[in-house]
């Protein structure tokens, strides 16, 4: 989402946010950082990768059409919304902040001036200098892994996996709270296991979120693994990383954080829409046995439950519904679709 203006590379749509709405931190999803806290989730358009079955495909595949409408929220709007909704912080998600990196950095700096926490979801595919710049401006990140091999990243239009794990290492070493998510497609067990091993080499303290693949966009139905197979994989991953969670799997017990000393449930969560979770009961960062859990920040005394559609991808789901209805009515021109 950049262009050369003759003097250098600049953003095409600076300080232009498409949407903002409050969510619980578990919806982002981030699980070991201020449990139950409310964050203002924001997004722009565009991405530096092109992954099959992307849950945010409408923000990526139709970026130009959506951005061309000229309907934006600016940084001042976001700070006002964060204050009005009593948010603990601001989190850039839905599309990748690297697509609007100078804009995100400016927002992060403004947010910190207002004593807000700042985080993002990112694929982590960036230069070392960008990773260091990001490190100075965020308190937490969720790095969405596409796998562990260069082949898995070439399928998304990237060159290799190396920059992503370099980003994870630089952020973790710089004191940023890092969590990672990885997509699990049917038959892709080795890819997930190798990704877990590479994370463990950086730090065994990094929580891993296994995203059971659910087909979006043009992805094939045969790529979706069963919940049972996904839970079995999580059990195997516990031999590599102590904190492994399973998403997109209603009814699973693999979203709960158990005490590493006595095994009792301490932070109970449940399925909450695509790629999301929610607190579902107790949320204590110190177990009754006295063991302190590896969680940064205190649990919120009040839990925020988002109204309406489940999950952190309500903006993309809503846009897709409107887009589909208009298509059924015969509206095909991209500019008209985007404006509506």
PyMOL commands that set and color helices and strands:
alter all, ss='L'
color gray80, all
select helices_A, chain A and resi 25-27+57-61+63-67+75-84+97-113+128-135+150-154+162-173+189-202+221-223+227-237+314-328+334-339
alter helices_A, ss='H'
color red, helices_A
select strands_A, chain A and resi 2-4+9-11+19-24+38-43+89-92+117-122+140-145+177-184+207-212+244-247+257-258+265-271+277-283
alter strands_A, ss='S'
color yellow, strands_A
deselect
rebuild
show_as cartoon
